[in-house]
Amino acid sequence: MPITPPNGRSAETAAPPAPSGSADPIMLELVDEDGTTIGTAEKLSAHLPPGRLHRAFSVFLFDEAGRLLLQRRALGKYHSPGVWSNTCCGHPYPGEPPFVAAARRTGEELGIAPVLLREAGTVRYNHPDPASGLVEQEYNHLFAGLVRAAPRPDPLEIGETAFVTPDQLARLRADHPFSAWFPTVLDAARPAIRELTGAAAGW
């Protein structure tokens, strides 16, 4: 079933063209504290200390049992390699609606399309990554949804996936490293997650 973003355009037609070649720099949208676009910056430069505030998105997808789909970031990632995190996260291209970027990137990384995807708020944070020395200064658009298909992750992006209950997530967090931003985005998205999954899921 097609995913319809809040502006009514289909995800297939709303996104601008992706960068035309691998040699082209990946550009991000710089924003002010209200989330208004104020310019662009190359991706890596935006993450160099102290970081430049830019637009991002985070996705939380659940199966029909109310379990959250997690990913462990591939070891080859330049930022936060090998750590667990939420279903998908990334940055819209300049001019790309965050909803469209979230749907696009979920397909690229996990090989799946949500059967439902809805807005779950925004959150602004500043999270340094001790391992890489990079800084996440982000105005993050949150999305929560449902998925029925099994993930088919891109091994260049994802090392492992897992569907977890709240109790399983707590045990995993006790034993394994997670991305610096994960607690912040999860807490910010909880009201929408609880509405989506129902009280019985325990989120």
Accessible surface in RSA format (square Angstrom, percent):
REM  Atomic radii and reference values for relative SASA: ProtOr
REM  Chains: A
REM  Algorithm: Lee & Richards
REM  Probe-radius: 1.40
REM  Slices: 20
REM RES _ NUM      All-atoms   Total-Side   Main-Chain    Non-polar    All polar
REM                ABS   REL    ABS   REL    ABS   REL    ABS   REL    ABS   REL
RES MET A   1   178.67  92.5 112.33  74.3  66.34 158.0  97.93  83.3  80.74 107.0
RES PRO A   2    93.25  68.0  81.38  74.2  11.87  43.1  87.40  72.2   5.85  36.3
RES ILE A   3    19.72  11.2  14.74  11.0   4.98  12.0  18.57  13.4   1.15   3.1
RES THR A   4    87.21  62.0  66.11  67.0  21.10  50.3  42.51  57.1  44.70  67.6
RES PRO A   5     3.85   2.8   0.99   0.9   2.85  10.4   0.99   0.8   2.85  17.7
RES PRO A   6    92.55  67.4  48.89  44.6  43.65 158.7  62.37  51.5  30.18 187.6
RES ASN A   7    83.67  57.7  45.65  44.1  38.02  91.5  45.98 110.7  37.69  36.4
RES GLY A   8    52.20  64.4   0.00   N/A  52.20  64.4  27.15  74.5  25.05  56.1
RES ARG A   9   112.75  47.3 107.16  54.6   5.59  13.3  57.77  79.0  54.97  33.3
RES SER A  10    37.78  31.9  32.18  42.9   5.60  12.9  27.83  59.3   9.95  13.9
RES ALA A  11    21.85  20.1  12.18  18.8   9.67  22.0  12.39  17.4   9.46  25.1
RES GLU A  12   134.21  77.1  96.86  73.3  37.35  88.9  68.99 133.4  65.22  53.3
RES THR A  13   106.58  75.8  76.03  77.1  30.55  72.8  72.39  97.2  34.19  51.7
RES ALA A  14     9.59   8.8   0.00   0.0   9.59  21.8   0.18   0.3   9.40  24.9
RES ALA A  15    36.13  33.2  15.80  24.4  20.33  46.2  15.93  22.4  20.21  53.5
RES PRO A  16    44.93  32.7  31.67  28.9  13.27  48.2  38.66  31.9   6.27  39.0
RES PRO A  17   127.18  92.7 101.62  92.6  25.57  92.9 113.66  93.8  13.53  84.1
RES ALA A  18    57.51  52.9  40.12  61.9  17.39  39.6  40.12  56.5  17.39  46.1
RES PRO A  19    56.41  41.1  26.58  24.2  29.83 108.4  38.69  31.9  17.72 110.1
RES SER A  20   112.67  95.2  68.61  91.6  44.06 101.5  54.77 116.6  57.91  81.1
RES GLY A  21    34.77  42.9   0.00   N/A  34.77  42.9  31.12  85.4   3.64   8.2
RES SER A  22   128.36 108.5  81.60 108.9  46.75 107.7  60.08 127.9  68.27  95.7
RES ALA A  23   101.79  93.6  65.80 101.5  35.99  81.9  76.91 108.3  24.88  65.9
RES ASP A  24    57.53  40.3  49.75  49.5   7.78  18.4  11.42  26.9  46.11  46.0
RES PRO A  25    82.85  60.4  67.36  61.4  15.49  56.3  77.57  64.0   5.28  32.8
RES ILE A  26    78.29  44.6  76.21  56.8   2.09   5.0  76.21  54.9   2.09   5.7
RES MET A  27    65.08  33.7  62.51  41.4   2.57   6.1  57.96  49.3   7.12   9.4
RES LEU A  28     1.40   0.8   1.40   1.0   0.00   0.0   1.40   1.0   0.00   0.0
RES GLU A  29    15.47   8.9  14.98  11.3   0.49   1.2   0.70   1.4  14.76  12.1
RES LEU A  30    11.61   6.5  11.61   8.3   0.00   0.0  11.61   8.2   0.00   0.0
RES VAL A  31     3.26   2.1   0.00   0.0   3.26   7.9   0.00   0.0   3.26   8.9
RES ASP A  32    50.63  35.5  45.87  45.7   4.76  11.3  27.45  64.6  23.19  23.1
RES GLU A  33   110.49  63.4  94.70  71.6  15.79  37.6  63.07 122.0  47.42  38.7
RES ASP A  34   119.86  84.0  97.06  96.6  22.79  53.9  24.46  57.6  95.39  95.1
RES GLY A  35    10.53  13.0   0.00   N/A  10.53  13.0   2.49   6.8   8.04  18.0
RES THR A  36    79.27  56.4  73.21  74.2   6.05  14.4  55.23  74.2  24.04  36.3
RES THR A  37    64.90  46.2  44.86  45.5  20.03  47.7  36.22  48.6  28.68  43.4
RES ILE A  38   115.28  65.6  74.39  55.4  40.89  98.6  84.42  60.8  30.86  83.8
RES GLY A  39    28.02  34.6   0.00   N/A  28.02  34.6  27.08  74.3   0.93   2.1
RES THR A  40    69.47  49.4  48.31  49.0  21.15  50.4  24.84  33.4  44.63  67.5
RES ALA A  41     5.60   5.1   0.41   0.6   5.19  11.8   5.60   7.9   0.00   0.0
RES GLU A  42    63.18  36.3  60.12  45.5   3.06   7.3  32.33  62.5  30.85  25.2
RES LYS A  43    50.32  24.5  50.32  30.9   0.00   0.0  11.73  10.6  38.59  41.1
RES LEU A  44    82.41  45.9  82.13  58.8   0.28   0.7  82.15  57.7   0.26   0.7
RES SER A  45    43.00  36.3  36.47  48.7   6.53  15.1  33.40  71.1   9.60  13.5
RES ALA A  46     0.00   0.0   0.00   0.0   0.00   0.0   0.00   0.0   0.00   0.0
RES HIS A  47     0.67   0.4   0.67   0.5   0.00   0.0   0.00   0.0   0.67   0.8
RES LEU A  48    86.11  48.0  83.13  59.5   2.97   7.5  83.13  58.4   2.97   8.0
RES PRO A  49    87.70  63.9  64.87  59.1  22.83  83.0  65.11  53.8  22.59 140.4
RES PRO A  50   110.66  80.6 103.52  94.4   7.14  26.0 109.14  90.1   1.52   9.4
RES GLY A  51    12.33  15.2   0.00   N/A  12.33  15.2   0.00   0.0  12.33  27.6
RES ARG A  52   120.80  50.7 116.20  59.2   4.60  11.0  41.23  56.3  79.58  48.2
RES LEU A  53    23.62  13.2  14.41  10.3   9.21  23.2  14.41  10.1   9.21  24.8
RES HIS A  54     0.00   0.0   0.00   0.0   0.00   0.0   0.00   0.0   0.00   0.0
RES ARG A  55    23.82  10.0  22.84  11.6   0.98   2.3   3.18   4.4  20.63  12.5
RES ALA A  56     1.51   1.4   1.51   2.3   0.00   0.0   1.51   2.1   0.00   0.0
RES PHE A  57     0.61   0.3   0.35   0.2   0.26   0.7   0.35   0.2   0.26   0.7
RES SER A  58     0.09   0.1   0.09   0.1   0.00   0.0   0.00   0.0   0.09   0.1
RES VAL A  59     0.00   0.0   0.00   0.0   0.00   0.0   0.00   0.0   0.00   0.0
RES PHE A  60     0.00   0.0   0.00   0.0   0.00   0.0   0.00   0.0   0.00   0.0
RES LEU A  61     0.00   0.0   0.00   0.0   0.00   0.0   0.00   0.0   0.00   0.0
RES PHE A  62     0.12   0.1   0.10   0.1   0.01   0.0   0.10   0.1   0.01   0.0
RES ASP A  63    20.96  14.7  19.15  19.1   1.80   4.3  15.70  37.0   5.25   5.2
RES GLU A  64   135.43  77.8  96.35  72.9  39.08  93.0  45.02  87.1  90.40  73.8
RES ALA A  65    80.84  74.3  43.34  66.9  37.50  85.3  56.17  79.1  24.67  65.4
RES GLY A  66     9.56  11.8   0.00   N/A   9.56  11.8   6.73  18.5   2.83   6.3
RES ARG A  67    90.79  38.1  90.79  46.3   0.00   0.0  15.57  21.3  75.21  45.6
RES LEU A  68     0.00   0.0   0.00   0.0   0.00   0.0   0.00   0.0   0.00   0.0
RES LEU A  69     0.27   0.1   0.27   0.2   0.00   0.0   0.27   0.2   0.00   0.0
RES LEU A  70     0.00   0.0   0.00   0.0   0.00   0.0   0.00   0.0   0.00   0.0
RES GLN A  71     6.96   3.9   6.96   5.1   0.00   0.0   1.27   2.7   5.70   4.3
RES ARG A  72    57.41  24.1  57.41  29.3   0.00   0.0  13.94  19.1  43.47  26.3
RES ARG A  73    23.22   9.7  23.22  11.8   0.00   0.0   0.44   0.6  22.78  13.8
RES ALA A  74     6.56   6.0   6.00   9.3   0.56   1.3   6.56   9.2   0.00   0.0
RES LEU A  75   141.10  78.6 119.80  85.7  21.31  53.6 120.03  84.3  21.07  56.7
RES GLY A  76    74.05  91.3   0.00   N/A  74.05  91.3  40.30 110.6  33.75  75.6
RES LYS A  77    41.61  20.3  32.59  20.0   9.03  21.5  15.21  13.7  26.40  28.1
RES TYR A  78    96.83  45.2  74.14  42.2  22.69  59.0  82.17  61.7  14.66  18.1
RES HIS A  79     4.76   2.6   4.76   3.3   0.00   0.0   4.76   4.9   0.00   0.0
RES SER A  80     4.72   4.0   2.58   3.4   2.13   4.9   2.98   6.3   1.73   2.4
RES PRO A  81    49.30  35.9  37.37  34.1  11.93  43.3  37.37  30.9  11.93  74.1
RES GLY A  82    16.74  20.6   0.00   N/A  16.74  20.6   4.61  12.7  12.12  27.2
RES VAL A  83    23.03  15.2  23.03  20.8   0.00   0.0  23.03  20.0   0.00   0.0
RES TRP A  84    12.36   5.0  12.36   6.0   0.00   0.0   8.87   4.7   3.49   5.7
RES SER A  85     0.80   0.7   0.80   1.1   0.00   0.0   0.80   1.7   0.00   0.0
RES ASN A  86     0.47   0.3   0.00   0.0   0.47   1.1   0.00   0.0   0.47   0.5
RES THR A  87     0.04   0.0   0.00   0.0   0.04   0.1   0.04   0.1   0.00   0.0
RES CYS A  88     0.01   0.0   0.00   0.0   0.01   0.0   0.01   0.0   0.00   0.0
RES CYS A  89    22.66  17.1  15.84  17.7   6.82  16.0   5.03  12.7  17.62  19.0
RES GLY A  90    15.24  18.8   0.00   N/A  15.24  18.8  13.52  37.1   1.72   3.9
RES HIS A  91    32.46  17.7  19.10  13.3  13.36  34.2  15.14  15.6  17.32  20.2
RES PRO A  92     1.29   0.9   0.18   0.2   1.11   4.0   0.18   0.1   1.11   6.9
RES TYR A  93    37.28  17.4  37.28  21.2   0.00   0.0  18.80  14.1  18.48  22.8
RES PRO A  94    49.79  36.3  34.53  31.5  15.26  55.5  35.23  29.1  14.57  90.5
RES GLY A  95    61.09  75.3   0.00   N/A  61.09  75.3  36.35  99.7  24.75  55.4
RES GLU A  96     3.82   2.2   0.00   0.0   3.82   9.1   0.42   0.8   3.40   2.8
RES PRO A  97    28.19  20.5  22.27  20.3   5.92  21.5  28.03  23.1   0.16   1.0
RES PRO A  98    27.88  20.3  27.88  25.4   0.00   0.0  27.88  23.0   0.00   0.0
RES PHE A  99     8.21   4.1   7.14   4.4   1.06   2.8   7.14   4.3   1.06   3.0
RES VAL A 100     1.42   0.9   1.20   1.1   0.22   0.5   1.20   1.0   0.22   0.6
RES ALA A 101     0.00   0.0   0.00   0.0   0.00   0.0   0.00   0.0   0.00   0.0
RES ALA A 102     0.00   0.0   0.00   0.0   0.00   0.0   0.00   0.0   0.00   0.0
RES ALA A 103    13.27  12.2   5.04   7.8   8.23  18.7   5.29   7.5   7.97  21.1
RES ARG A 104    51.95  21.8  36.74  18.7  15.22  36.2  42.45  58.0   9.50   5.8
RES ARG A 105    52.90  22.2  52.90  27.0   0.00   0.0   8.71  11.9  44.19  26.8
RES THR A 106     0.00   0.0   0.00   0.0   0.00   0.0   0.00   0.0   0.00   0.0
RES GLY A 107    30.32  37.4   0.00   N/A  30.32  37.4  21.61  59.3   8.71  19.5
RES GLU A 108    79.33  45.5  56.34  42.6  22.99  54.7  41.87  81.0  37.46  30.6
RES GLU A 109     7.69   4.4   7.69   5.8   0.00   0.0   0.36   0.7   7.33   6.0
RES LEU A 110     0.15   0.1   0.15   0.1   0.00   0.0   0.15   0.1   0.00   0.0
RES GLY A 111    17.71  21.8   0.00   N/A  17.71  21.8  13.82  37.9   3.89   8.7
RES ILE A 112     8.61   4.9   0.31   0.2   8.30  20.0   7.90   5.7   0.71   1.9
RES ALA A 113    71.30  65.6  56.39  87.0  14.91  33.9  57.47  80.9  13.83  36.6
RES PRO A 114     2.35   1.7   0.52   0.5   1.83   6.7   0.52   0.4   1.83  11.4
RES VAL A 115    34.07  22.4  28.75  26.0   5.31  12.8  29.24  25.4   4.82  13.1
RES LEU A 116    59.39  33.1  56.10  40.1   3.28   8.2  59.39  41.7   0.00   0.0
RES LEU A 117    11.92   6.6   0.02   0.0  11.89  29.9   0.02   0.0  11.89  32.0
RES ARG A 118    86.96  36.5  83.28  42.5   3.68   8.8  35.50  48.5  51.46  31.2
RES GLU A 119   104.11  59.8  86.30  65.3  17.81  42.4  24.86  48.1  79.24  64.7
RES ALA A 120     9.44   8.7   0.00   0.0   9.44  21.5   4.45   6.3   4.99  13.2
RES GLY A 121    44.29  54.6   0.00   N/A  44.29  54.6  36.04  98.9   8.24  18.5
RES THR A 122    68.80  48.9  43.94  44.5  24.86  59.3  20.36  27.3  48.44  73.2
RES VAL A 123    27.92  18.4  22.05  20.0   5.87  14.2  27.92  24.3   0.00   0.0
RES ARG A 124    89.71  37.7  65.58  33.4  24.14  57.5  37.49  51.2  52.23  31.7
RES TYR A 125    11.62   5.4   5.58   3.2   6.04  15.7  10.60   8.0   1.02   1.3
RES ASN A 126    78.24  54.0  59.10  57.1  19.14  46.1  14.47  34.8  63.77  61.6
RES HIS A 127    42.32  23.1  41.81  29.1   0.51   1.3  29.67  30.6  12.64  14.7
RES PRO A 128    80.63  58.8  75.77  69.1   4.86  17.7  75.77  62.6   4.86  30.2
RES ASP A 129    12.72   8.9  12.03  12.0   0.69   1.6   1.12   2.6  11.60  11.6
RES PRO A 130   127.06  92.6  91.52  83.4  35.55 129.2 103.50  85.5  23.56 146.4
RES ALA A 131    92.57  85.1  48.24  74.4  44.33 100.8  60.37  85.0  32.20  85.3
RES SER A 132    45.22  38.2   9.46  12.6  35.76  82.4  20.02  42.6  25.19  35.3
RES GLY A 133    39.66  48.9   0.00   N/A  39.66  48.9  34.15  93.7   5.51  12.3
RES LEU A 134    14.84   8.3  14.77  10.6   0.07   0.2  14.77  10.4   0.07   0.2
RES VAL A 135    12.38   8.1  12.38  11.2   0.00   0.0  12.38  10.8   0.00   0.0
RES GLU A 136    11.35   6.5  11.35   8.6   0.00   0.0   0.77   1.5  10.58   8.6
RES GLN A 137    23.67  13.2  23.67  17.3   0.00   0.0   1.74   3.7  21.92  16.6
RES GLU A 138     8.75   5.0   8.75   6.6   0.00   0.0   0.00   0.0   8.75   7.1
RES TYR A 139    36.02  16.8  36.02  20.5   0.00   0.0  11.70   8.8  24.32  30.0
RES ASN A 140     1.40   1.0   1.40   1.3   0.00   0.0   0.00   0.0   1.40   1.3
RES HIS A 141    33.58  18.4  33.58  23.3   0.00   0.0  21.63  22.3  11.95  13.9
RES LEU A 142     1.39   0.8   0.43   0.3   0.96   2.4   0.43   0.3   0.96   2.6
RES PHE A 143     4.15   2.1   4.15   2.6   0.00   0.0   4.15   2.5   0.00   0.0
RES ALA A 144     0.00   0.0   0.00   0.0   0.00   0.0   0.00   0.0   0.00   0.0
RES GLY A 145     0.00   0.0   0.00   N/A   0.00   0.0   0.00   0.0   0.00   0.0
RES LEU A 146    46.61  26.0  46.61  33.3   0.00   0.0  46.61  32.7   0.00   0.0
RES VAL A 147     1.67   1.1   0.40   0.4   1.27   3.1   0.40   0.4   1.27   3.4
RES ARG A 148   161.98  68.0 125.07  63.8  36.92  87.9  51.63  70.6 110.35  66.9
RES ALA A 149    56.67  52.1  43.06  66.4  13.61  31.0  52.53  74.0   4.15  11.0
RES ALA A 150    76.60  70.4  60.91  94.0  15.69  35.7  65.98  92.9  10.61  28.1
RES PRO A 151    27.24  19.9  12.03  11.0  15.21  55.3  12.03   9.9  15.21  94.5
RES ARG A 152   171.29  71.9 155.28  79.2  16.01  38.1  70.78  96.7 100.51  60.9
RES PRO A 153    49.54  36.1  34.89  31.8  14.64  53.2  34.89  28.8  14.64  91.0
RES ASP A 154    49.34  34.6  42.97  42.8   6.37  15.1  17.09  40.2  32.25  32.2
RES PRO A 155   107.82  78.6  93.28  85.0  14.55  52.9  94.77  78.2  13.06  81.1
RES LEU A 156   145.45  81.0 132.87  95.1  12.58  31.6 135.20  95.0  10.24  27.6
RES GLU A 157    32.22  18.5  31.56  23.9   0.66   1.6   1.78   3.4  30.45  24.9
RES ILE A 158     5.11   2.9   0.00   0.0   5.11  12.3   0.00   0.0   5.11  13.9
RES GLY A 159    42.47  52.4   0.00   N/A  42.47  52.4  15.33  42.1  27.15  60.8
RES GLU A 160    81.74  46.9  74.71  56.5   7.04  16.8  27.75  53.7  54.00  44.1
RES THR A 161    39.61  28.2  19.80  20.1  19.81  47.2   0.00   0.0  39.61  59.9
RES ALA A 162    31.46  28.9  23.14  35.7   8.31  18.9  31.46  44.3   0.00   0.0
RES PHE A 163    48.17  24.1  32.67  20.2  15.50  40.3  32.67  19.8  15.50  44.3
RES VAL A 164     9.72   6.4   9.72   8.8   0.00   0.0   9.72   8.4   0.00   0.0
RES THR A 165    47.07  33.5  46.81  47.5   0.26   0.6  43.44  58.4   3.63   5.5
RES PRO A 166    36.69  26.7  30.37  27.7   6.32  23.0  31.17  25.7   5.52  34.3
RES ASP A 167    98.96  69.3  97.36  96.9   1.60   3.8  16.52  38.9  82.44  82.2
RES GLN A 168    73.43  41.1  69.65  50.9   3.78   9.0  15.52  33.0  57.91  43.9
RES LEU A 169     7.57   4.2   7.57   5.4   0.00   0.0   7.57   5.3   0.00   0.0
RES ALA A 170    61.69  56.7  49.74  76.8  11.95  27.2  55.68  78.4   6.01  15.9
RES ARG A 171   142.56  59.9 139.01  70.9   3.55   8.5  71.24  97.4  71.32  43.2
RES LEU A 172    33.83  18.8  30.23  21.6   3.60   9.1  33.23  23.3   0.60   1.6
RES ARG A 173    92.75  38.9  72.30  36.9  20.45  48.7  16.57  22.6  76.18  46.2
RES ALA A 174    85.31  78.4  42.90  66.2  42.41  96.5  54.69  77.0  30.62  81.1
RES ASP A 175   110.35  77.3  78.38  78.0  31.97  75.6  21.56  50.7  88.79  88.6
RES HIS A 176    86.70  47.4  78.04  54.2   8.66  22.2  45.51  46.9  41.19  47.9
RES PRO A 177    86.97  63.4  75.95  69.2  11.02  40.1  86.67  71.6   0.30   1.9
RES PHE A 178    32.59  16.3   9.92   6.1  22.68  59.0   9.92   6.0  22.68  64.9
RES SER A 179     3.25   2.7   0.00   0.0   3.25   7.5   1.44   3.1   1.82   2.5
RES ALA A 180    39.37  36.2  17.93  27.7  21.44  48.8  29.50  41.5   9.88  26.2
RES TRP A 181     9.60   3.9   9.60   4.6   0.00   0.0   9.25   4.9   0.35   0.6
RES PHE A 182     0.00   0.0   0.00   0.0   0.00   0.0   0.00   0.0   0.00   0.0
RES PRO A 183    48.90  35.6  47.84  43.6   1.06   3.8  48.90  40.4   0.00   0.0
RES THR A 184    36.76  26.1  29.09  29.5   7.66  18.3  22.26  29.9  14.50  21.9
RES VAL A 185     0.00   0.0   0.00   0.0   0.00   0.0   0.00   0.0   0.00   0.0
RES LEU A 186     0.56   0.3   0.56   0.4   0.00   0.0   0.56   0.4   0.00   0.0
RES ASP A 187    85.81  60.1  74.35  74.0  11.46  27.1  26.95  63.4  58.86  58.7
RES ALA A 188    36.36  33.4  10.78  16.6  25.58  58.2  23.14  32.6  13.21  35.0
RES ALA A 189     0.03   0.0   0.00   0.0   0.03   0.1   0.03   0.0   0.00   0.0
RES ARG A 190    55.71  23.4  55.71  28.4   0.00   0.0  14.56  19.9  41.16  24.9
RES PRO A 191    92.73  67.6  80.54  73.4  12.19  44.3  86.53  71.4   6.21  38.6
RES ALA A 192    17.04  15.7  12.50  19.3   4.54  10.3  15.66  22.1   1.38   3.7
RES ILE A 193     0.06   0.0   0.06   0.0   0.00   0.0   0.06   0.0   0.00   0.0
RES ARG A 194   123.62  51.9 118.07  60.2   5.55  13.2  41.02  56.1  82.61  50.1
RES GLU A 195   138.04  79.3 106.23  80.4  31.81  75.7  44.56  86.2  93.48  76.3
RES LEU A 196    26.33  14.7   3.08   2.2  23.25  58.5   4.64   3.3  21.70  58.4
RES THR A 197    28.85  20.5   0.63   0.6  28.22  67.3   6.75   9.1  22.10  33.4
RES GLY A 198    31.27  38.6   0.00   N/A  31.27  38.6  29.98  82.3   1.29   2.9
RES ALA A 199   102.76  94.5  69.10 106.6  33.66  76.6  79.12 111.4  23.64  62.6
RES ALA A 200   111.73 102.7  68.98 106.5  42.75  97.2  81.46 114.7  30.27  80.2
RES ALA A 201    20.74  19.1   2.80   4.3  17.94  40.8  12.72  17.9   8.02  21.3
RES GLY A 202    53.36  65.8   0.00   N/A  53.36  65.8  31.57  86.6  21.79  48.8
RES TRP A 203     9.94   4.0   2.47   1.2   7.47  17.5   6.31   3.4   3.64   5.9
END  Absolute sums over single chains surface
CHAIN  1 A     9401.0       6911.6       2489.4       5568.2       3832.8
END  Absolute sums over all chains
TOTAL          9401.0       6911.6       2489.4       5568.2       3832.8
